[in-house]
Amino acid sequence: MSSSNFVRKLLAIAITIGMLVVIGASFLVLNAIAQTSAETTPAIEASTTPAATGVTTPSEVAAAKAKFGFIAAAIAVGLGSIGAAVAVGNIGTAAMGTIGEKPELVGSALIFVGLAEGIAIYGLIIAIMILGKL
């Protein structure tokens, strides 16, 4: 196996693992958001302050959820777009070579490029799902 093919396969494996990590992290964030919103906040007496008792206020919890939700959404879209760019670059190169030799395969080549673009759409859908839970 040539060095170029090995590097491409290694890069494809790394991107796939990265996407799985991002999707898993997104689901973990959504699960944490769902669990914290289901829990009730403890009652705070009027004589004690939240800073003195160490209890966070509901607004602090909401701010933390929003912060991590926005980060997770940005990671999902960013890595999904990077993965789609790499896929379209590789498939586009092969498609142009194929079209140069057999022009009747233009439709098939465009279908494969469109399938690669779907990776970015999946990242966007995950981000919309995350932002919908905030």
Contacts in CASP RR format, 6 or more apart in sequence:
PFRMAT RR
TARGET T0000
AUTHOR 0000-0000-0000
METHOD contacts of the structure
MODEL  1
MSSSNFVRKLLAIAITIGMLVVIGASFLVLNAIAQTSAETTPAIEASTTP
AATGVTTPSEVAAAKAKFGFIAAAIAVGLGSIGAAVAVGNIGTAAMGTIG
EKPELVGSALIFVGLAEGIAIYGLIIAIMILGKL
8 90 0 8 1.000
11 86 0 8 1.000
15 82 0 8 1.000
15 83 0 8 1.000
15 86 0 8 1.000
18 79 0 8 1.000
19 79 0 8 1.000
19 80 0 8 1.000
19 83 0 8 1.000
19 119 0 8 1.000
22 75 0 8 1.000
22 76 0 8 1.000
22 79 0 8 1.000
22 80 0 8 1.000
22 126 0 8 1.000
23 76 0 8 1.000
23 126 0 8 1.000
25 72 0 8 1.000
25 75 0 8 1.000
26 72 0 8 1.000
26 75 0 8 1.000
26 76 0 8 1.000
26 126 0 8 1.000
26 129 0 8 1.000
26 130 0 8 1.000
29 68 0 8 1.000
29 69 0 8 1.000
29 72 0 8 1.000
29 130 0 8 1.000
30 129 0 8 1.000
30 130 0 8 1.000
30 133 0 8 1.000
32 68 0 8 1.000
33 65 0 8 1.000
33 69 0 8 1.000
33 133 0 8 1.000
33 134 0 8 1.000
34 133 0 8 1.000
36 61 0 8 1.000
36 65 0 8 1.000
37 65 0 8 1.000
41 58 0 8 1.000
41 61 0 8 1.000
42 55 0 8 1.000
44 50 0 8 1.000
44 53 0 8 1.000
44 55 0 8 1.000
50 56 0 8 1.000
50 57 0 8 1.000
65 134 0 8 1.000
66 134 0 8 1.000
69 130 0 8 1.000
69 131 0 8 1.000
69 133 0 8 1.000
69 134 0 8 1.000
70 131 0 8 1.000
70 134 0 8 1.000
72 127 0 8 1.000
72 130 0 8 1.000
73 126 0 8 1.000
73 127 0 8 1.000
73 128 0 8 1.000
73 130 0 8 1.000
73 131 0 8 1.000
74 127 0 8 1.000
76 123 0 8 1.000
76 124 0 8 1.000
76 126 0 8 1.000
76 127 0 8 1.000
76 130 0 8 1.000
77 120 0 8 1.000
77 123 0 8 1.000
77 124 0 8 1.000
77 127 0 8 1.000
78 123 0 8 1.000
79 123 0 8 1.000
80 119 0 8 1.000
80 120 0 8 1.000
80 122 0 8 1.000
80 123 0 8 1.000
81 120 0 8 1.000
81 123 0 8 1.000
83 119 0 8 1.000
83 120 0 8 1.000
84 116 0 8 1.000
84 117 0 8 1.000
84 118 0 8 1.000
84 119 0 8 1.000
84 120 0 8 1.000
87 116 0 8 1.000
87 119 0 8 1.000
88 113 0 8 1.000
88 116 0 8 1.000
88 117 0 8 1.000
89 116 0 8 1.000
91 112 0 8 1.000
91 113 0 8 1.000
91 116 0 8 1.000
92 109 0 8 1.000
92 113 0 8 1.000
95 109 0 8 1.000
95 110 0 8 1.000
95 112 0 8 1.000
95 113 0 8 1.000
96 109 0 8 1.000
98 105 0 8 1.000
98 109 0 8 1.000
99 105 0 8 1.000
99 106 0 8 1.000
99 109 0 8 1.000
END
